[in-house]
Amino acid sequence: MSKSLLAGVVLAALMLQGCSSSLPALPDLKPIKSEVDLHSTWRTGVDGNFGESSERYNIVAEGGSLYFVTDEGSVYQLSQKDGDKIERIDTKYKPSAGVTKVGDSIYFGTYKAQLVSVSLKDKKVNWVKTLSSEVLSSPGYGDGKLAVQTGDGWLTVMDAKTGDVLWRAKEDLPPLTVRGTSAPIIADGKVIAGYADGRVKAYDLETGKTDWEYAVGIPKGRYEIERLSDVDGRLVVKDGVVYAIAYNGTVAALSLQTGRPIWQRSISSDVGVALRDKLLVVVSQDSTVYGLNASNGSEIWVNKNLKDRALITPEFFRSYVAVMDRGGYVHLLDLKTGKVIARDVAHDDVPSGSRMVSADKQLFILTPDSDVTALSY
């Protein structure tokens, strides 16, 4: 893709902010012979939708239940088995991203720069704290602390019980960014955060001192739109390694302790990666799907049959990896070859309103038409 065409596409995406009705038509799908029967097992209606970005909203699957918040400010608990409503707690706060669950507390951020704590046990709001700007990702949790990134480049670490601010750090933003932030991760006494300038930084959890930083995305080009290098996709930390990817940058495996690169490849994306054992699945900007060896970054397989279908972050689902496109189709890919072995429409050509999450034998998806759908095979 030429730089001028890329710039036009990116600018259109930034201006449209997810208005699927105005986006270009998706390419036709190549016919497949399904090897498993992927189908909907239940669908539950809820109040409201799920915001402007599928990558910012999420479902938490825990203990046989699903937890999430809608854009009406309603916190839900559904049964994974049949989608029955177990609990609904209405708040007056309009979320801007998904939730983090810790014990019986649910946390979510708002466009009005608030972080909201809701008690599932008491069925009420615990506390609300005002931050510096809108919250565009779910908080990270670890060791009794929350890490929250806001749209103005601040990272704030708070006491999870009280909401008291423990420390803050600021990263200067470039003139133009892709709207959104990656969700920070707390692991091994560190806070890991990705920023709009393409850097991944690690801070000491207790003091806020910067331990290391690494440029996953490096701004290049004459124009600001060509220099977009945001780390907006989901970060993954496992076995002492941080996996990160940047817009117009690279996918990299970094040492959690030192930040030194173990390996990196020139693949760009604004959605996250998925990791199981030694298989790292990456969706590029043009929706090419890569299966990489997580140890050294070597290519195991590549699937180009879903190019330009605007795939969201992949999710491992039983014996396969699932990807979902803007048309609402969920595709299952073989873990060894990357071949598409099954697909189904999650809900009548309605695109995802959230990242997918799998639990046991089901895959769960929020859709923007006020439904939660479970798929299985």
C-alpha positions in Angstrom: 0.0 0.0 0.0 1.4 3.4 -1.0 2.0 6.0 1.7 -0.6 8.3 0.2 -3.2 5.6 0.2 -2.3 4.5 3.7 -2.6 8.1 4.9 -6.0 8.4 3.4 -7.2 5.2 4.9 -5.9 6.0 8.3 -7.3 9.5 8.2 -10.7 8.2 7.2 -10.6 5.7 10.1 -9.7 8.3 12.6 -12.4 10.6 11.4 -15.1 7.9 11.2 -14.4 6.6 14.7 -15.9 3.2 14.0 -18.9 4.3 11.9 -19.1 1.0 10.0 -21.9 2.2 7.7 -19.4 4.7 6.1 -16.5 2.3 5.8 -15.5 0.6 2.5 -17.2 -2.6 1.6 -15.4 -5.7 2.8 -13.8 -8.1 0.3 -15.7 -11.3 -0.5 -14.9 -14.3 1.6 -13.4 -17.4 0.0 -15.7 -20.4 0.3 -14.5 -23.1 2.8 -15.5 -26.6 3.7 -16.3 -26.4 7.5 -14.5 -29.1 9.5 -16.5 -28.3 12.7 -20.0 -27.0 13.3 -19.5 -23.5 14.7 -22.8 -22.1 15.8 -24.6 -19.9 18.3 -25.6 -21.6 21.5 -27.4 -18.6 23.2 -28.0 -14.9 22.8 -29.0 -12.5 25.6 -30.3 -9.0 25.2 -29.0 -6.2 27.5 -29.6 -2.5 27.8 -27.4 -0.3 25.7 -24.5 -0.8 23.4 -20.7 -1.2 23.8 -19.1 2.0 22.8 -17.2 3.3 19.8 -14.3 0.8 19.7 -14.4 -3.0 19.7 -10.9 -3.1 21.1 -11.6 -1.1 24.3 -14.6 -3.1 25.5 -14.1 -6.6 27.0 -15.9 -9.4 28.8 -14.5 -11.0 31.9 -15.2 -14.8 32.2 -14.7 -16.1 35.7 -16.3 -18.8 37.9 -19.0 -19.7 35.4 -20.1 -16.1 34.9 -19.6 -13.3 32.5 -19.0 -9.7 33.7 -19.2 -6.5 31.6 -20.6 -3.0 31.4 -22.7 -1.4 28.7 -22.6 2.2 27.5 -25.6 2.9 29.6 -23.5 2.3 32.7 -25.1 -1.0 33.7 -22.8 -3.7 35.1 -24.0 -7.2 34.2 -23.3 -10.7 35.5 -24.6 -13.4 33.2 -24.4 -17.2 33.4 -21.9 -18.7 30.9 -24.0 -21.8 30.6 -27.2 -20.2 29.2 -26.8 -16.4 29.3 -29.4 -15.9 32.1 -29.0 -12.7 34.0 -27.6 -13.2 37.5 -27.1 -9.6 38.4 -27.6 -6.1 37.0 -26.3 -3.0 38.7 -27.3 0.4 37.2 -24.9 3.3 37.7 -25.1 6.9 36.4 -21.6 6.7 34.9 -21.1 6.2 31.2 -18.1 4.0 30.5 -15.5 4.7 27.8 -13.9 1.2 28.0 -14.3 -2.2 29.5 -14.0 -3.6 32.9 -11.5 -5.2 35.3 -12.8 -7.6 38.0 -11.0 -8.0 41.3 -12.9 -10.2 43.9 -16.4 -8.7 44.1 -15.3 -5.3 42.7 -15.7 -4.2 39.1 -13.7 -1.2 37.8 -14.3 0.9 34.7 -13.3 4.3 33.3 -15.4 7.0 31.7 -15.2 9.8 29.1 -15.4 12.3 32.0 -12.0 11.1 33.4 -13.6 9.1 36.2 -12.6 5.7 37.5 -15.6 3.9 39.0 -15.5 1.0 41.5 -18.7 -1.0 41.8 -19.4 -3.7 44.5 -21.1 -6.8 43.2 -21.8 -7.9 46.7 -23.4 -4.6 47.9 -24.9 -3.8 44.4 -23.7 -0.2 44.5 -20.8 2.1 43.5 -18.0 1.9 46.0 -16.1 5.0 45.0 -15.4 7.3 42.0 -12.1 9.1 41.5 -11.5 11.8 38.9 -8.3 11.5 36.8 -6.7 13.9 34.2 -8.5 12.8 31.0 -10.8 10.2 29.5 -10.0 6.5 30.2 -9.6 4.6 26.9 -8.7 1.1 28.2 -9.5 -1.2 31.1 -7.3 -0.8 34.3 -4.5 -3.2 35.1 -4.5 -4.9 38.5 -1.9 -6.5 40.7 -0.7 -6.6 44.3 -3.7 -4.6 45.5 -3.1 -1.8 43.0 -4.7 -0.5 39.8 -2.9 1.0 36.9 -4.9 3.3 34.7 -3.9 5.1 31.4 -5.7 8.2 30.3 -5.9 9.7 26.8 -3.6 12.6 27.7 -0.5 10.4 28.3 -0.8 10.0 32.1 -0.3 6.6 33.8 -1.9 6.6 37.3 -1.3 3.9 39.9 -4.0 3.7 42.7 -5.0 1.7 45.8 -7.6 -0.7 44.6 -9.6 -0.6 47.8 -9.8 3.2 48.3 -8.9 4.7 44.9 -6.2 6.8 46.5 -3.5 7.8 44.0 -0.1 6.3 44.9 2.0 7.8 42.0 1.7 9.1 38.5 3.9 9.3 35.4 3.5 11.3 32.2 4.5 10.5 28.6 4.4 13.4 26.0 2.0 12.6 23.1 2.8 13.2 19.4 0.7 15.7 17.6 -1.4 13.0 16.0 -2.3 9.6 17.5 -4.6 6.7 16.9 -7.5 7.1 19.3 -7.1 4.7 22.3 -4.5 3.3 24.7 -3.4 -0.2 25.5 -4.4 -1.6 28.9 -1.4 -1.5 31.3 -0.3 -4.7 33.0 1.0 -5.2 36.5 3.5 -8.1 36.8 6.5 -9.1 38.9 6.6 -5.8 40.7 6.4 -3.7 37.5 3.8 -1.7 35.6 4.1 -2.2 31.9 2.5 0.4 29.6 2.4 1.2 25.9 2.2 4.8 24.6 1.2 6.7 21.5 4.9 7.5 20.7 5.5 3.8 20.1 7.3 3.2 23.4 6.7 0.4 25.9 7.8 1.4 29.4 8.2 -0.5 32.7 7.9 1.2 36.0 8.6 0.0 39.5 5.2 -0.7 41.0 6.1 0.7 44.4 8.0 3.9 43.5 6.9 4.7 39.9 10.6 4.9 38.9 11.2 4.0 35.2 12.9 0.7 35.0 13.3 0.6 31.2 11.8 1.7 27.9 11.9 0.3 24.4 10.6 1.8 21.1 8.4 -0.8 19.5 7.1 1.7 17.0 9.4 4.3 15.5 7.8 7.3 13.8 8.9 7.6 10.2 7.8 9.9 7.3 7.4 13.5 6.5 3.8 13.9 7.6 2.3 13.3 11.0 -0.2 10.8 9.7 2.6 8.7 8.3 4.4 8.9 11.7 1.7 7.2 13.7 3.3 4.6 15.9 0.9 4.0 18.7 1.1 0.9 21.0 -2.7 0.5 21.3 -3.2 -3.3 21.1 -3.4 -5.7 24.0 0.0 -6.3 25.7 0.8 -9.8 26.8 3.2 -10.8 29.6 4.1 -14.5 30.1 7.1 -16.3 31.6 9.2 -13.1 32.0 8.6 -11.9 28.4 6.5 -8.8 27.3 4.9 -9.2 23.8 3.9 -5.9 22.2 3.0 -4.5 18.7 2.8 -1.0 17.4 1.0 0.8 14.6 3.5 1.3 11.7 6.1 -0.5 13.8 7.1 -3.9 14.9 6.0 -6.9 17.0 8.6 -7.5 19.7 9.3 -9.9 22.5 11.1 -8.0 25.4 12.6 -9.1 28.6 10.3 -8.2 31.5 13.3 -7.5 33.7 15.5 -5.4 31.4 13.4 -4.4 28.4 16.0 -5.8 26.0 14.6 -7.2 22.8 14.6 -11.0 22.6 13.4 -10.7 19.0 11.4 -8.4 16.8 9.7 -8.6 13.4 8.4 -5.9 11.0 4.7 -6.4 11.4 2.4 -3.5 12.2 -1.0 -3.5 13.9 -3.3 -1.5 16.1 -4.9 -4.6 17.7 -3.4 -6.9 20.2 -1.7 -10.3 20.0 -2.7 -13.7 21.5 -0.4 -16.3 23.0 -0.7 -19.9 23.8 2.3 -22.1 24.7 4.8 -21.2 22.0 2.3 -19.9 19.4 2.0 -16.1 19.1 -0.8 -15.0 16.8 -0.6 -11.6 15.3 -3.1 -9.7 13.0 -1.4 -7.1 10.9 -2.8 -3.7 9.7 -4.2 -5.3 6.5 -5.6 -8.3 8.5 -3.0 -10.8 7.4 -2.8 -13.3 10.2 0.6 -14.6 11.3 1.4 -17.6 13.5 4.8 -17.0 15.0 7.2 -19.0 17.2 7.0 -17.0 20.5 10.6 -18.1 21.4 12.3 -16.6 18.4 9.7 -14.8 16.2 10.1 -17.2 13.3 7.1 -17.6 11.0 5.2 -20.9 11.5 2.3 -20.0 9.1 0.6 -17.0 7.5 -3.0 -16.6 6.3 -3.8 -13.9 3.7 -7.3 -15.1 2.9 -8.9 -12.5 5.4 -6.9 -9.5 4.2 -8.7 -6.1 4.5 -11.6 -7.5 6.5 -10.7 -5.4 9.6 -10.0 -8.2 12.0 -10.0 -7.6 15.8 -7.6 -9.1 18.4 -7.4 -12.9 18.0 -8.6 -15.2 20.8 -7.6 -18.8 21.4 -10.8 -21.0 21.5 -10.5 -24.6 22.4 -8.3 -26.3 19.7 -8.3 -23.2 17.4 -7.6 -19.5 17.3 -10.7 -17.3 16.5 -10.6 -14.0 14.6 -13.6 -11.8 14.0 -14.1 -9.3 11.1 -16.1 -6.1 10.7 -18.9 -8.0 8.9 -19.6 -10.0 12.1 -18.0 -13.3 10.9 -16.0 -15.4 13.3 -13.3 -17.5 11.7 -11.6 -20.5 13.3 -8.0 -21.1 12.2 -6.0 -24.3 12.6 -3.2 -23.8 15.1 -0.7 -25.7 13.0 -1.4 -24.4 9.5 -3.4 -21.2 9.9 -6.1 -22.6 7.6 -9.7 -21.3 8.1 -11.6 -24.5 9.1 -14.9 -23.0 10.1 -16.8 -19.7 10.2 -20.2 -18.4 11.4 -21.9 -15.0 11.7 -21.9 -14.0 15.3 -25.2 -12.1 14.9 -26.7 -11.2 11.5 -23.8 -9.4 10.0 -23.4 -7.2 13.1 -19.7 -6.5 13.9 -18.2 -7.1 17.3 -18.7 -4.5 20.0 -15.9 -6.0 22.1 -12.9 -8.3 22.2 -13.9 -11.9 22.3 -13.3 -14.1 25.3 -13.4 -17.9 25.5 -14.1 -20.0 28.5 -14.6 -23.8 28.7 -16.3 -24.7 25.4 -17.8 -21.4 24.4 -16.7 -18.1 22.8 -18.4 -15.0 24.0 -18.9 -11.7 22.1 -20.7 -8.4 22.8 -22.4 -6.9 19.8 -23.4 -3.2 19.3 -27.1 -4.1 18.9 -27.4 -4.8 22.7 -26.8 -8.5 22.6 -24.3 -11.0 24.1 -23.7 -14.0 21.9 -22.1 -17.4 22.8 -20.6 -19.6 20.1 -19.6 -23.2 20.4 -18.8 -26.3 18.3 
